[in-house]
Amino acid sequence: MRTIERAALREEWVGRVADVRASGQSQRQWARDHGVTPWQLPYWLKRLSAADADASDTAWVTLAPARPSAPTIPGLTIRVGAAEIQVAPGCDPQLLQVVVRSLASC
């Protein structure tokens, strides 16, 4: 079969498959009503579905590896009487001083 004939046959079956899907009939009933042998319809459904899957828009995405996180600097624990304060790096020193003085006066 020549390339032109194959293309025409494929287009004919693209139309038939669309008709089957739009008909609401079972594949068997549609094939019977349209004079199609029992093996032709499943063959073309599978073949055209595979061709559609191959032709689908595939986009590649570039993924960058995750950056290693910076080493964490452990916080500081201050105990004033029964109170315990967890101080994280970057804490406001003036606020810390006010809190410690307040707890010390209790």
Protein Blocks (a to p, Z undefined) as FASTA:
>chain_A
ZZklmmmmmmmmmmmmmmmmmnopafklmmmmnopafklmmmmmmmmmmmmmmmpccddd
ddddddddddddddddddehjbccdddehiafklmmmmmmmmmmZZ
